[in-house]
Amino acid sequence: MNPANNRNPNFGQVGTEPAGGHWLYAWLRFDPVTQQRLFAVVNLHAKEELKGTRVLFPKEAIEFLRFQPNDNPSLRLTEKLAGNLELSLPRAALAGPDGLALPALASLTAYFFELSSPNK
């Protein structure tokens, strides 16, 4: 995920840093047996809360998640660490040019989302 967001100014860029992702790290996991999809984002900055974060999902990342054509077009992201955050959006939004908007992420913390259909 980080290489696709290297020039993304809304991906962990603090101050006048020239590249996104300096303080933010994101990755995907997919288990083909259970069909579980996970998306994690970590703020590695010791002091700065990251606000206005938008994660671009390249075509390869979306293919990696192996959504099927008959899957529900809606997507639910359920945060699994604190368990108090849930995002709902059209699955097609992952491929959007603006990226996935995330809530503010405090310093030295992470979001660990499970991606699923709203009816699961």
C-alpha distances in whole Angstrom, upper triangle without the diagonal:
4,6,6,7,9,12,11,14,13,10,13,15,18,22,22,19,18,14,11,9,13,13,10,8,6,6,8,11,14,17,19,23,22,20,18,14,13,10,10,10,12,14,15,18,22,23,21,20,17,18,17,14,12,8,8,7,8,11,10,7,11,13,11,12,16,17,21,23,25,23,24,22,22,19,19,17,19,18,20,20,23,23,24,22,21,19,21,19,20,17,17,16,12,13,15,15,15,12,12,15,15,18,19,17,20,20,19,18,15,15,14,15,16,16,19,22,24,27,26
4,5,5,6,10,10,12,12,9,10,12,15,19,18,15,14,11,8,6,9,11,8,6,6,8,11,14,17,21,23,26,26,23,21,18,16,12,12,10,11,13,13,16,19,21,19,19,16,17,17,13,12,9,9,10,10,14,13,11,14,16,15,16,20,21,25,27,29,27,27,25,25,22,22,19,21,20,21,21,24,25,26,23,23,21,23,22,23,20,20,18,15,15,17,16,15,13,14,15,15,18,18,17,19,18,17,17,15,15,16,17,19,19,22,25,27,30,29
4,5,5,9,10,13,14,11,13,14,17,20,19,16,14,10,9,8,11,13,12,10,10,11,13,16,19,22,24,27,27,25,23,20,18,16,15,14,15,16,17,19,22,24,22,22,19,20,19,16,14,11,10,10,10,13,12,11,15,16,15,17,20,22,25,27,30,28,29,27,26,24,25,22,24,24,25,25,27,28,29,26,26,24,25,24,24,22,21,20,16,16,17,16,16,14,16,18,18,21,21,20,23,22,21,21,19,19,19,20,22,21,25,27,30,32,31
4,6,8,8,12,12,10,13,14,18,20,20,17,15,11,10,10,13,15,13,12,11,11,13,16,18,22,23,27,27,24,23,19,18,15,15,14,16,17,18,20,24,25,23,22,18,19,17,14,12,9,7,7,6,10,10,9,12,14,14,16,19,20,23,24,27,25,26,24,24,21,23,21,23,23,25,25,27,28,28,25,24,22,23,21,21,19,18,16,13,12,13,12,13,11,13,15,17,20,21,20,23,22,22,22,19,19,19,19,21,20,23,25,27,30,30
4,6,5,8,9,6,9,10,14,17,16,14,12,9,6,7,10,12,10,10,10,12,14,17,20,24,26,29,28,26,24,20,18,15,14,12,14,14,16,17,21,22,19,18,15,16,14,11,9,7,6,8,9,13,13,12,14,17,17,18,21,22,25,26,29,27,27,24,24,22,22,20,22,22,24,24,26,26,27,23,23,21,22,21,21,19,18,16,13,13,13,12,11,10,12,13,14,17,17,17,20,19,20,19,17,17,18,19,21,20,23,25,27,31,30
4,6,8,10,8,10,10,13,15,14,11,9,6,5,6,8,11,10,11,12,14,16,20,23,26,28,32,31,29,27,23,21,18,17,15,15,15,16,17,20,21,19,19,16,17,16,13,12,10,10,12,12,15,16,15,18,20,19,21,24,25,29,30,33,30,31,28,28,25,26,23,26,24,26,26,28,29,29,26,26,24,26,24,25,23,22,20,17,17,17,15,14,13,15,16,17,20,19,19,21,20,20,20,19,20,21,22,24,23,27,29,31,34,34
4,6,9,8,11,9,13,14,13,11,8,5,6,8,11,13,13,14,15,17,19,23,25,29,31,34,34,31,29,26,24,20,20,17,18,17,18,18,22,22,20,20,16,17,15,13,12,11,10,13,13,16,17,17,19,22,22,23,26,27,30,31,34,32,31,29,28,26,27,25,27,26,29,28,30,31,31,28,27,25,26,24,25,24,22,20,18,17,16,13,13,13,15,16,18,20,20,20,22,21,22,23,21,22,23,24,26,25,28,30,32,36,35
4,5,6,9,8,12,13,13,11,10,7,5,8,11,12,11,13,13,16,18,22,24,28,30,33,32,29,27,24,22,18,17,15,16,15,17,17,21,21,18,17,14,14,12,10,8,8,8,11,12,16,17,16,18,21,21,22,25,25,28,29,32,29,29,26,25,23,24,22,24,23,26,26,27,28,27,24,24,22,23,21,22,21,20,17,15,15,14,11,10,10,12,13,14,17,16,17,19,19,20,20,19,19,21,21,24,23,26,28,29,33,32
4,6,7,6,9,10,10,9,8,7,5,9,10,12,11,14,15,18,20,24,27,31,33,36,35,32,30,26,24,20,19,16,16,15,16,16,19,19,15,15,12,11,10,9,9,10,11,15,16,20,21,20,21,24,24,25,28,28,31,32,34,32,31,28,27,25,25,23,25,24,27,26,27,28,27,24,25,22,24,22,24,23,22,19,18,18,16,13,11,12,13,13,14,16,15,16,18,18,19,20,19,19,22,22,25,25,28,30,31,34,34
4,6,6,9,11,12,11,12,10,7,9,11,11,10,13,13,16,19,22,25,29,31,34,32,30,27,23,21,17,16,13,14,13,15,15,18,17,14,13,9,8,6,5,5,8,9,13,15,19,20,18,20,23,23,23,26,26,29,30,32,30,28,26,24,22,22,20,22,21,23,23,23,24,24,21,21,19,20,19,21,21,20,16,15,16,14,12,10,9,10,9,10,12,12,12,15,16,18,17,16,16,19,19,22,22,25,27,27,31,31
4,6,9,12,13,11,11,9,5,5,8,8,7,9,10,13,16,19,22,26,28,31,30,27,25,21,19,15,13,10,11,10,12,12,16,16,13,12,9,9,8,5,6,6,9,12,14,18,18,16,18,21,21,21,24,25,28,29,31,29,28,26,24,21,21,19,20,19,21,21,22,23,23,20,20,18,20,20,21,20,20,17,15,16,15,14,11,10,10,10,10,12,12,11,14,14,15,15,14,14,16,17,20,20,23,26,27,30,30
4,6,10,11,10,11,9,5,5,6,5,5,8,10,14,17,21,24,27,30,33,31,29,26,23,20,16,14,10,10,7,9,9,12,13,10,9,6,8,9,7,9,10,12,15,17,21,21,19,21,24,23,23,27,27,31,32,34,31,31,29,27,24,23,20,21,19,21,20,21,23,22,20,21,20,22,22,24,23,23,20,18,19,19,17,15,13,13,12,11,13,11,10,11,11,12,13,13,14,16,18,21,22,25,28,29,32,31
4,7,8,6,8,6,5,6,6,7,8,11,14,17,20,24,27,31,33,36,35,33,30,26,23,20,17,14,13,11,11,10,14,13,10,11,8,10,10,9,11,12,14,17,19,23,23,21,23,27,26,26,30,30,34,35,37,34,34,31,29,27,26,23,25,23,25,24,24,26,26,23,24,23,25,25,26,26,25,22,20,21,20,18,16,15,16,15,14,15,13,13,14,13,15,16,16,17,20,22,25,25,29,31,32,35,35
4,6,6,9,9,8,9,8,8,10,14,16,20,23,27,30,33,36,39,37,35,32,29,26,22,20,16,14,11,12,9,12,11,8,10,8,10,11,11,14,15,18,21,23,26,27,25,27,30,29,29,33,33,37,38,40,37,36,34,32,30,29,26,27,24,26,25,25,27,26,24,26,25,27,27,29,29,29,25,24,25,23,21,19,18,19,17,16,16,13,13,13,12,14,16,17,19,22,24,27,28,31,34,34,38,37
4,6,9,10,11,13,11,11,14,17,20,24,27,30,34,37,40,43,41,39,36,33,30,26,23,20,18,15,15,12,14,13,10,12,11,12,13,14,16,18,20,24,25,29,30,28,30,33,33,33,36,37,40,41,43,40,39,37,35,33,32,29,30,28,30,28,28,31,29,27,29,28,30,30,32,32,31,28,26,27,25,23,20,21,21,19,19,19,16,16,16,15,18,19,21,22,26,27,31,31,35,37,37,41,40
4,6,9,10,13,11,13,15,18,21,24,28,31,35,38,41,44,42,40,37,34,31,27,25,22,20,17,17,15,17,16,14,16,14,15,15,16,17,19,20,24,25,29,29,28,30,33,33,33,37,37,41,42,44,41,40,38,36,34,34,31,32,30,32,31,31,33,32,30,31,30,32,31,33,33,32,28,27,27,26,23,21,21,22,21,21,22,19,19,20,18,20,22,23,25,28,29,33,33,36,38,39,43,42
4,6,8,10,8,10,13,15,18,22,25,28,32,35,38,41,40,38,35,31,29,25,23,19,18,15,15,13,16,16,13,15,14,15,16,15,16,17,18,22,23,26,27,25,28,31,30,31,34,35,39,40,42,40,39,37,35,33,32,29,31,29,31,29,30,32,32,29,31,29,31,30,32,31,30,27,26,26,25,22,20,20,21,20,20,21,19,18,19,17,19,21,21,23,26,27,31,31,34,37,38,41,41
4,7,10,9,12,14,16,18,21,25,28,31,35,37,40,40,37,35,31,29,25,23,20,19,17,17,16,19,19,17,18,16,17,17,16,16,17,17,20,21,24,25,24,26,29,29,30,33,34,37,38,41,39,38,36,35,32,33,30,32,30,32,31,32,34,33,31,32,30,32,30,31,30,29,26,25,24,23,20,19,19,21,21,21,23,21,20,22,20,21,23,23,24,27,28,31,31,34,37,38,41,41
4,7,7,10,11,13,15,18,21,24,27,31,33,36,36,33,31,28,25,21,20,17,16,15,15,15,18,18,16,17,14,16,15,14,14,14,14,17,17,21,21,20,23,25,25,26,29,30,34,35,38,35,35,33,32,29,29,27,28,27,29,28,29,31,31,28,29,27,29,27,28,27,26,24,21,21,21,18,17,16,18,18,19,21,19,18,20,18,19,21,20,21,23,25,27,27,31,33,35,38,37
4,6,8,8,10,12,15,18,21,25,28,30,33,33,30,28,24,22,18,16,13,13,12,13,13,17,17,14,15,12,13,12,10,10,10,11,14,15,19,19,18,20,23,22,23,27,27,31,32,35,32,32,29,28,26,26,23,25,23,25,24,26,27,27,24,25,23,25,24,25,24,23,21,18,19,18,16,14,13,15,15,15,17,16,15,17,16,17,18,17,18,20,21,24,24,27,30,31,35,34
4,5,5,6,9,12,15,19,22,25,28,31,30,28,25,22,19,16,14,10,10,9,10,11,15,16,14,14,11,13,13,10,11,10,11,14,15,19,18,17,19,22,21,21,25,26,30,31,34,31,31,29,28,25,24,21,23,21,22,22,23,25,25,23,23,22,24,24,25,24,23,21,18,19,19,17,16,14,15,15,14,16,15,14,15,14,14,15,14,15,17,19,21,22,26,28,30,33,32
4,6,8,11,14,18,21,25,28,31,33,33,31,28,25,22,18,16,13,11,9,8,9,12,14,12,13,12,14,15,13,14,14,15,17,19,22,22,20,23,25,24,25,28,30,33,35,37,35,34,32,31,28,27,24,25,23,24,23,24,26,27,25,26,25,27,27,29,27,27,24,22,23,23,21,19,18,18,18,17,18,16,14,15,13,13,15,15,17,19,21,24,25,29,32,33,36,35
4,7,10,14,17,20,24,27,30,33,31,30,27,24,20,17,14,10,8,6,5,5,9,11,9,10,9,12,14,11,14,13,16,18,20,23,23,21,23,26,24,25,28,29,33,35,37,34,33,32,30,27,26,22,23,20,21,20,21,23,24,22,23,23,26,26,28,27,27,24,22,23,23,22,20,18,17,17,15,16,14,11,12,9,10,11,12,14,16,19,22,23,27,30,31,34,33
4,7,10,14,17,21,24,27,29,28,26,23,20,17,13,10,7,6,5,6,8,11,13,11,11,9,11,12,9,11,10,13,15,17,20,20,17,20,23,21,21,25,26,29,31,33,30,30,28,26,23,22,19,20,17,18,17,19,21,21,19,20,20,22,22,24,23,24,21,18,20,20,19,17,15,14,14,12,14,12,10,11,10,10,10,9,11,13,15,19,20,23,26,28,31,29
4,7,11,14,17,20,23,26,25,23,20,17,14,11,8,6,5,7,8,11,14,16,14,14,12,14,15,12,12,10,12,13,15,18,17,15,17,20,18,18,22,23,27,29,31,28,28,27,25,22,21,18,18,16,17,16,18,20,21,19,20,20,22,22,24,22,23,20,17,19,20,20,18,15,14,15,13,15,14,12,14,12,11,11,9,11,12,14,17,18,22,25,26,29,28
4,7,10,14,17,20,23,22,20,17,14,11,7,5,4,6,9,11,14,17,19,17,16,13,15,15,11,11,8,10,10,13,16,15,11,14,17,14,14,18,19,23,26,27,24,24,23,22,18,18,15,16,14,15,15,17,19,20,17,18,17,19,19,20,18,19,17,14,16,17,18,16,13,12,13,12,14,15,13,15,15,13,12,9,9,10,11,13,14,18,21,23,26,24
4,7,10,14,16,19,18,17,14,11,8,6,5,7,9,12,14,17,20,22,21,19,17,19,18,15,14,10,12,10,12,14,13,9,12,14,11,12,15,17,21,23,25,22,23,22,21,18,17,14,15,14,15,15,18,19,21,18,18,18,19,19,20,17,19,17,14,16,18,19,18,14,13,15,14,17,18,16,18,18,16,15,11,11,10,11,12,13,16,20,22,24,23
4,7,10,13,16,15,13,11,7,6,5,7,9,12,16,17,21,23,25,24,22,20,21,20,17,15,12,12,10,12,13,11,8,10,11,8,8,12,14,17,20,22,19,20,19,18,15,15,13,14,14,14,16,19,18,20,18,17,17,18,18,18,15,17,16,13,15,17,19,19,15,14,16,15,18,20,18,20,21,19,17,13,12,10,10,10,10,13,17,19,22,20
4,7,10,12,12,10,8,6,5,7,9,12,15,18,20,23,26,28,27,25,23,24,24,20,19,16,16,13,15,15,13,10,11,12,8,8,11,13,16,20,21,18,20,20,19,16,16,14,14,14,14,16,19,19,21,19,18,18,19,19,20,17,19,19,15,17,20,22,22,18,17,19,18,21,22,20,23,23,21,19,15,14,11,10,10,10,13,16,19,21,18
4,6,9,9,7,6,5,6,9,12,15,18,22,23,27,29,31,30,28,26,27,26,23,21,18,18,15,16,15,13,10,11,11,7,6,8,10,13,17,18,16,17,18,18,15,15,14,15,16,15,18,21,20,23,21,19,19,19,19,19,16,18,19,16,17,21,23,23,20,18,21,20,23,25,23,26,27,25,22,18,16,13,12,10,10,11,15,18,19,16
4,6,6,5,5,7,9,12,15,18,21,25,26,30,32,34,33,31,29,30,30,26,25,21,22,18,19,19,16,14,14,13,10,9,10,12,14,18,19,16,18,20,20,17,17,16,17,18,16,19,22,21,24,23,21,21,21,22,22,18,21,22,19,21,24,27,27,23,22,24,24,26,28,26,28,29,27,24,21,19,15,14,12,12,13,16,19,19,16
4,6,5,7,9,12,15,18,21,24,28,29,33,35,38,36,34,32,33,32,29,27,23,23,20,20,18,16,15,14,13,10,9,8,11,12,16,17,15,18,19,20,18,19,18,19,21,20,22,26,24,27,25,23,23,23,23,22,19,21,23,20,21,25,27,28,25,23,26,26,29,31,29,32,33,30,28,24,22,19,17,14,14,14,16,19,19,17
4,6,8,11,14,17,20,24,26,30,31,35,37,39,38,36,34,35,35,31,30,26,26,23,24,22,20,18,18,16,14,13,12,14,15,18,18,16,19,21,22,20,20,20,20,21,20,23,26,24,27,26,24,25,24,25,24,21,24,25,23,25,28,31,31,28,26,29,28,31,33,31,33,34,32,29,26,24,20,18,15,15,15,17,20,19,16
4,5,9,12,15,18,22,24,28,30,33,35,37,36,34,32,33,32,29,28,25,25,22,23,22,20,18,17,17,15,12,12,13,14,18,17,15,17,19,19,17,17,17,17,18,17,20,23,21,24,23,21,22,21,22,22,19,22,24,21,24,27,30,30,26,24,27,26,28,30,29,31,32,30,27,24,21,17,16,12,13,12,14,17,16,13
4,6,10,13,16,20,23,27,29,32,35,36,35,32,30,31,30,27,25,22,22,19,20,19,17,15,14,13,11,9,9,9,11,15,14,12,14,16,16,14,14,15,15,17,17,20,22,20,23,21,19,19,19,19,19,16,19,20,18,20,23,26,27,23,21,24,23,26,28,27,30,31,29,26,23,20,16,14,11,10,9,11,15,15,12
4,7,10,13,17,20,23,26,29,31,33,31,29,27,28,27,24,23,20,21,18,19,19,17,15,14,14,12,9,10,11,13,17,17,13,15,16,16,13,12,12,12,14,13,16,19,17,20,18,16,17,17,18,18,15,18,19,17,19,22,25,25,22,19,22,21,23,25,24,26,27,26,23,19,16,13,11,7,7,8,11,14,14,11
4,7,10,14,17,21,23,26,28,30,28,26,24,25,24,21,19,16,17,14,16,16,15,11,11,12,10,7,9,10,13,16,17,13,14,15,14,11,11,10,11,12,12,15,18,16,19,17,15,15,15,15,16,13,16,16,13,16,19,22,21,18,16,18,17,20,22,21,24,25,23,20,17,14,11,8,6,5,7,11,14,15,13
4,7,10,13,17,19,22,25,26,25,23,21,22,21,18,17,14,16,13,16,17,15,12,12,14,11,9,12,13,16,19,20,17,17,17,16,12,11,9,9,10,10,12,15,14,16,15,13,14,15,16,17,14,17,17,14,17,19,21,21,17,14,16,15,17,19,18,20,21,20,17,13,10,7,6,5,6,9,13,15,17,15
4,7,10,14,16,19,22,23,22,19,17,18,18,14,13,11,12,11,14,15,14,11,11,14,12,10,14,14,18,21,22,18,18,18,16,13,12,9,10,9,10,12,14,14,16,14,13,12,14,15,16,14,16,15,12,15,17,19,18,14,11,13,12,14,16,14,17,18,17,14,11,8,6,5,6,7,11,14,16,19,17
4,7,10,13,16,18,20,18,17,15,16,17,13,13,11,13,13,16,18,17,13,15,17,15,13,17,18,22,24,25,22,22,21,19,16,14,11,11,9,10,10,13,14,15,13,14,14,16,17,19,17,19,17,14,17,19,20,19,15,13,14,11,13,14,12,14,15,13,11,7,6,4,6,9,10,14,18,19,22,20
4,7,10,12,15,17,15,13,11,13,13,10,11,9,12,13,16,19,18,14,16,19,17,16,20,21,24,27,28,25,24,23,21,18,16,12,13,11,12,11,13,15,16,14,15,14,17,18,20,18,20,18,15,17,18,19,17,14,12,12,10,11,11,9,11,12,11,9,6,5,7,9,12,13,17,20,21,24,23
4,6,9,12,13,12,11,10,13,14,11,13,12,15,16,19,22,21,18,20,22,20,20,23,24,28,30,32,28,28,27,25,21,19,16,16,13,13,12,14,16,17,15,17,17,20,21,23,22,24,21,18,21,22,22,20,17,15,14,12,12,11,8,9,9,7,6,4,6,8,11,15,17,20,24,25,28,26
4,6,8,10,9,8,7,11,13,10,13,13,16,18,21,24,23,20,22,25,23,23,27,27,31,33,35,31,31,29,27,24,22,18,18,15,16,14,15,18,18,17,19,19,22,23,25,24,26,23,20,23,23,22,20,17,16,15,12,12,10,7,7,6,5,6,6,9,12,14,18,20,23,26,27,30,29
4,6,9,9,10,10,13,16,14,16,16,19,20,22,26,25,22,25,27,25,25,29,30,34,36,37,34,34,33,30,27,25,22,21,18,19,16,18,20,21,20,22,22,26,26,29,28,29,26,23,25,26,25,23,20,19,18,16,16,13,10,9,7,5,7,9,12,14,17,21,23,26,30,30,34,32
4,6,6,8,9,12,15,14,17,17,20,22,25,28,28,25,27,30,28,28,32,33,37,39,40,37,36,35,32,29,27,24,24,20,21,19,19,22,22,21,24,24,27,28,30,30,30,27,25,27,27,26,23,21,20,19,16,16,13,10,9,5,6,9,11,14,17,20,24,25,29,32,33,36,34
4,6,9,11,15,18,17,20,21,24,26,28,32,31,28,31,33,31,31,35,36,40,42,43,40,39,37,35,32,30,26,25,22,22,19,20,23,23,23,25,26,30,31,33,33,34,31,29,31,30,30,27,25,24,22,19,18,15,12,9,6,6,10,13,16,19,22,26,28,31,34,35,38,36
4,7,10,13,16,16,20,21,24,27,29,33,33,30,32,35,33,33,36,37,41,43,44,40,39,38,35,32,30,26,26,22,23,21,20,23,23,22,25,26,29,30,33,33,34,31,29,31,30,29,26,25,23,21,19,17,13,11,8,6,8,11,14,17,20,23,27,29,32,35,35,38,37
4,6,9,12,13,16,18,21,24,26,30,30,27,29,33,31,31,34,35,38,40,41,38,37,35,32,29,28,24,24,21,23,20,20,22,22,21,23,23,27,27,30,30,31,27,26,28,27,26,23,21,20,18,15,14,10,9,7,5,9,11,13,16,19,21,25,27,30,33,33,36,35
4,6,10,10,14,16,19,22,25,29,29,26,27,31,29,29,32,32,36,37,38,35,34,32,29,26,24,21,21,18,20,18,17,19,18,17,20,20,23,24,27,27,28,25,23,26,25,24,21,19,18,15,12,10,7,6,4,5,9,9,11,13,17,19,22,24,27,30,29,33,32
4,7,7,10,12,16,19,22,25,26,23,24,28,27,26,29,29,33,34,36,32,31,29,26,24,22,19,20,17,19,18,17,19,18,17,18,18,21,21,24,24,25,21,20,22,21,20,17,16,14,12,10,9,6,5,6,7,10,10,11,12,16,17,21,22,25,27,27,31,30
4,5,9,12,15,18,21,25,26,23,24,28,27,26,29,29,32,33,35,31,30,28,25,22,21,18,19,17,20,19,18,20,18,16,17,16,19,19,22,23,23,19,19,21,19,19,15,14,13,10,8,7,4,7,9,11,14,13,13,13,17,18,21,22,25,27,26,30,30
4,6,10,13,16,19,22,24,21,22,26,26,24,28,27,30,31,32,29,28,25,23,21,20,18,19,18,21,21,20,21,19,16,17,15,17,17,20,20,20,16,16,18,16,15,11,11,10,7,7,7,7,9,12,14,17,16,15,14,18,18,21,21,24,25,25,29,29
4,7,10,13,16,19,21,18,19,22,22,21,25,24,28,29,30,27,26,23,21,19,18,16,17,16,19,19,19,20,19,16,16,14,17,16,18,18,18,15,14,16,14,14,10,9,8,6,5,7,7,8,12,13,15,14,13,12,15,15,18,18,21,23,24,27,27
4,7,10,13,16,18,15,16,19,19,19,22,21,25,25,27,24,23,21,19,17,17,15,17,16,20,20,20,21,20,17,16,14,15,14,16,15,15,12,10,12,11,10,7,5,5,4,6,9,10,11,15,16,18,16,15,13,15,15,17,17,20,21,22,26,26
4,6,10,13,14,11,12,16,16,15,19,19,22,23,25,22,22,19,18,16,16,14,16,16,19,19,20,21,20,17,16,14,15,14,15,14,14,11,9,10,10,10,8,5,5,7,8,11,13,13,16,17,18,16,14,13,14,13,16,15,18,20,21,25,24
4,6,10,11,10,10,14,14,14,17,17,21,21,24,21,21,19,18,16,17,16,19,19,21,22,24,24,24,20,19,16,17,15,15,13,12,10,7,7,8,7,7,4,6,9,11,15,16,17,20,21,21,20,17,16,17,16,17,16,19,20,22,25,25
4,7,8,6,7,10,11,11,13,14,17,18,21,18,19,16,16,14,16,14,18,18,20,22,24,23,24,20,19,16,16,14,14,11,11,9,6,6,8,9,10,7,8,11,13,17,19,19,22,23,23,21,18,16,16,15,16,14,16,18,20,23,23
4,5,5,7,9,10,11,13,14,17,18,21,20,20,18,19,17,19,18,21,22,24,25,27,27,27,24,22,20,20,17,16,14,12,12,9,7,9,10,12,9,11,15,17,20,22,22,25,26,26,24,21,20,19,18,18,16,19,20,23,26,25
4,5,5,6,9,10,11,12,15,15,19,18,19,17,18,17,19,19,22,23,25,27,29,28,29,26,24,21,20,18,16,13,11,12,9,7,10,11,14,12,14,17,19,23,25,25,28,29,29,27,24,22,21,19,19,17,19,20,23,25,25
4,5,5,6,9,10,12,15,16,19,18,20,19,20,18,20,19,22,23,24,26,29,28,29,26,25,22,22,20,18,15,14,15,12,10,14,15,17,14,16,19,21,24,26,25,29,29,28,26,23,22,20,19,19,17,19,20,24,26,25
4,5,5,7,9,11,14,16,19,17,18,17,17,15,17,16,19,19,21,23,25,24,26,23,21,19,19,17,16,13,13,13,10,9,13,14,15,12,13,16,17,21,23,22,25,26,25,23,20,18,17,15,15,13,16,18,21,23,22
4,5,5,7,8,11,13,15,13,15,13,14,13,15,15,18,19,21,23,25,24,25,22,20,18,17,15,13,10,10,11,8,7,11,13,15,12,12,16,18,21,24,23,27,28,27,25,21,19,17,15,14,12,13,15,18,20,20
4,5,5,7,10,12,15,14,16,15,16,15,18,18,20,22,23,26,28,27,28,25,23,21,20,18,16,12,12,14,11,11,14,16,18,16,16,20,21,25,27,27,30,31,30,28,24,22,20,18,17,14,15,17,20,22,21
4,5,8,11,14,17,15,17,17,18,16,17,17,19,20,21,23,26,25,27,24,22,21,20,19,18,14,15,16,13,13,16,18,20,17,17,20,21,24,26,25,28,29,27,25,22,20,18,16,15,13,15,17,20,22,20
4,6,9,12,14,12,14,14,14,12,14,13,16,17,18,21,23,22,24,21,19,18,17,16,15,11,13,14,11,12,16,18,19,16,15,19,19,22,25,24,27,28,27,24,20,18,16,13,12,9,11,13,16,18,16
4,6,9,12,10,13,13,15,13,16,16,18,20,21,24,27,25,27,24,21,20,19,17,16,12,13,16,13,14,17,20,22,19,18,22,22,26,28,27,31,32,30,28,24,22,19,17,14,12,12,13,17,18,17
4,7,8,7,9,10,11,11,13,14,17,20,21,24,26,24,25,23,20,18,16,15,13,9,11,13,12,13,16,19,21,18,17,20,21,25,27,27,31,32,31,28,25,22,19,16,14,11,10,10,14,15,14
4,5,5,9,10,12,13,16,17,20,23,24,27,29,27,28,26,22,21,18,17,14,11,12,16,15,15,18,22,23,21,20,23,25,28,31,31,34,36,35,32,28,25,23,20,17,14,12,12,15,15,15
4,6,8,9,12,13,17,19,22,25,26,30,32,29,30,27,24,22,19,17,14,11,12,15,15,15,18,21,23,21,21,24,26,29,32,32,36,38,37,34,31,27,25,22,20,16,14,13,16,16,17
4,7,8,11,13,16,19,21,25,26,30,31,28,29,27,23,21,18,17,14,12,13,17,17,17,20,24,25,23,22,25,27,29,33,33,37,39,38,35,31,28,26,22,19,16,14,11,14,14,15
4,6,8,10,12,15,18,21,22,26,27,24,25,23,19,18,15,14,12,9,12,15,15,16,18,22,23,21,19,22,23,26,29,30,33,35,35,31,28,24,22,19,16,12,10,8,11,11,11
4,5,7,10,14,16,20,21,25,26,23,23,21,17,15,12,11,9,8,11,13,14,16,18,21,22,20,18,21,22,24,28,28,32,34,34,31,27,23,22,18,15,12,9,6,8,8,10
4,7,10,13,16,20,22,25,26,23,23,20,17,14,11,9,6,5,7,10,11,13,14,18,19,17,16,18,20,22,26,27,31,33,33,30,26,23,21,18,16,12,10,8,10,11,13
4,7,10,13,17,19,22,23,20,20,17,13,11,7,6,4,5,8,9,11,13,14,18,18,16,14,16,17,19,23,24,28,30,30,27,24,20,19,15,14,10,9,6,7,9,11
4,7,10,13,15,19,20,17,17,14,10,8,6,5,6,5,9,9,9,13,14,17,17,14,12,14,14,17,20,21,24,27,27,24,20,16,15,11,10,7,6,5,6,9,10
4,6,10,12,16,16,13,13,10,7,6,5,7,9,9,12,12,12,15,16,19,18,16,12,14,13,15,18,19,22,25,25,21,18,14,13,9,8,6,5,6,5,9,9
4,6,9,12,13,11,11,8,6,5,6,8,11,10,14,12,11,15,16,19,18,14,11,12,11,12,15,15,19,21,21,17,14,10,9,5,5,5,7,9,9,12,12
4,6,9,10,7,8,6,5,7,9,12,14,14,17,16,15,19,20,23,21,18,14,14,12,13,16,15,18,20,20,16,13,9,8,5,5,7,8,10,10,13,11
4,6,7,5,7,5,6,8,12,14,17,17,20,18,17,20,21,23,21,18,14,14,11,11,13,12,15,17,16,12,10,6,5,4,7,9,11,14,14,16,15
4,6,5,8,8,9,12,15,17,20,19,23,21,19,23,24,26,25,21,18,18,15,15,16,15,16,18,17,13,10,8,6,6,7,10,12,15,15,17,15
4,6,8,9,12,14,18,20,23,22,25,24,22,25,26,28,26,22,19,19,15,15,15,13,14,15,13,10,8,7,6,8,10,14,16,19,19,21,19
4,6,8,11,14,17,20,23,23,26,24,23,27,27,29,26,23,20,19,15,14,14,12,13,15,14,10,9,8,9,10,12,16,18,20,19,22,20
4,6,8,12,15,18,21,21,24,23,22,25,26,28,26,23,19,18,15,14,16,14,15,18,17,14,12,10,9,9,11,14,15,17,16,18,16
4,7,10,14,17,20,21,24,22,22,25,26,27,25,22,18,17,14,12,14,13,15,18,18,14,13,11,11,11,13,15,16,18,16,19,18
4,7,10,13,17,18,21,18,18,22,22,24,21,19,15,13,11,9,12,12,14,17,18,14,12,9,10,9,11,12,14,16,14,17,16
4,7,10,14,14,17,16,16,19,20,22,20,17,13,13,11,11,14,14,17,20,20,17,14,11,11,8,10,10,11,12,11,14,14
4,7,10,11,14,12,12,16,16,18,16,14,10,10,9,10,13,14,18,21,21,18,15,12,12,9,10,10,11,11,10,14,14
4,7,9,12,10,11,15,15,18,16,14,11,11,12,13,17,18,21,24,25,22,19,15,15,12,12,10,10,9,8,12,13
4,6,8,7,9,12,11,15,14,12,9,10,12,14,18,19,23,26,26,23,20,17,17,13,13,11,11,10,10,13,15
4,5,5,8,10,10,14,14,12,11,13,15,17,21,22,26,29,29,26,23,20,19,16,15,12,11,10,10,13,15
4,5,6,8,10,13,14,12,10,13,15,18,21,22,26,28,28,26,22,19,18,14,13,10,10,9,11,14,15
4,5,6,7,11,12,11,10,14,16,19,23,24,27,30,30,27,24,21,20,17,17,13,13,13,14,17,18
4,5,5,9,9,7,7,10,13,16,19,20,24,26,27,25,22,19,19,16,16,13,14,14,15,18,19
4,6,9,9,6,6,10,12,16,18,19,23,25,25,23,19,17,16,14,14,11,13,14,16,19,19
4,7,9,7,9,12,15,19,21,22,26,27,28,25,22,20,20,17,18,15,16,17,19,22,22
4,6,6,8,11,14,17,20,21,25,27,28,26,23,21,21,19,20,17,18,18,20,23,24
4,6,9,11,15,18,20,21,25,26,28,26,24,22,23,21,22,20,22,22,23,27,28
4,7,8,12,15,17,18,22,23,25,23,21,19,21,19,21,19,21,22,23,26,27
4,6,9,13,15,16,20,21,22,21,18,16,17,16,17,16,18,19,20,24,24
4,6,10,13,14,18,20,20,18,16,13,14,13,14,13,15,17,17,21,21
4,7,10,11,15,17,19,17,15,13,15,13,16,15,17,18,19,22,23
4,7,8,12,14,16,13,11,9,12,11,14,14,17,19,18,22,22
4,6,10,13,15,12,11,10,13,13,16,16,19,20,20,23,23
4,6,10,12,11,11,10,14,15,18,19,22,24,23,27,27
4,7,9,7,7,8,12,13,17,19,22,24,24,27,26
4,6,6,8,10,14,16,20,22,25,27,27,30,29
4,6,9,12,15,18,21,23,27,30,30,33,32
4,7,11,13,17,20,23,26,29,30,32,31
4,7,10,13,17,19,23,26,26,29,27
4,6,10,13,16,19,22,23,26,24
4,6,10,12,15,19,19,22,20
4,7,10,13,16,17,20,18
4,6,9,13,14,16,14
4,6,10,11,14,11
4,7,9,12,10
4,6,8,7
4,5,6
4,6
4
